[in-house]
């Protein structure tokens, strides 16, 4: 996702990408047949491949950037210090 490429992921992986949505940021497939079908779909559909890749990259930039991660970590540290 961060590389700006479309992804086919399992439903298990998709649950770990909290803000991510199937058919918006990635495609979900669990069986070998589904994975194959989704990859072929992406290979045959340039516009859809680009749309999903663009959405995925934007999600990573907005939610998982270093700045966001550091800000969240600092907030956690402050809360921990308050509880002392």
N, C-alpha and C positions, 0 to 999 in steps of 0.2 A: 504494500500500500504506500509506504513512504517513498518507494522508487517510482511511483506513478504508473504502476502496472496493475491491470485487473487481476483479481484473485478468485480462485475457486477454493472454498474452505469447507470443512466439515461443520455440522451443526454444533458440535462440541467446541470447536475453535470460535465459531461465530458468537457463542455466548460470552466469550472473554473479551469481545470487542463491543463494549456496552453501548456505545452510541452508533455502532454500525448497523446497517440494515441490508437484508437480502435484496438483491436486484437494484440496490442503490450504491453501496460501497463495495460489494463483493457478491459472488454467487455461492449459494450453499448447495452442497452435494455430499451424500454420505456413502453411496455405493459406488463401486468401480464404474458401473454403467452410467450412473448420474454424472460422475466426474468427467468421463469421456464425453458425454453429451454436452455438458456445459462448456468444456474446453473447445469442442468443435463449434458450438454456438458462438463463442467469443471470436474464434478464428475467422468465422464467416461473416461476422457483423462488426465492421470497422467502427461505425458510429456508436454502437452500444459498448464496444470495447473501450473506446475513448471516453465515453460518458462515465462509465463505472470507474475507470482509472482516475479521471479528473476528480470525481466525487471522493474517492478513497484518499487521494493525495490531500485534498482540502480538509478532510476530516482529521487526518494525521497532523497537518499543520496547525489546525485550530485547537485540537484537544490534547495532542501528545507532544507538543514542542518542548524544548528544553526550558524555555521561560515558564510555561505553564507547570511543568513538572517541578521545577525549583520553587515556584510560588506555593504549590501545594505542600511540598516538603517543609518549607519554612513555616507555613501555618501549623503543620503537625508538630514541629519543634516548639513553637510558641505555646500551643495548647499543652504539651507535655511539661514545659517549664512552669506554666501556671499551676498545674496540678502538683508539681514539685514533689 
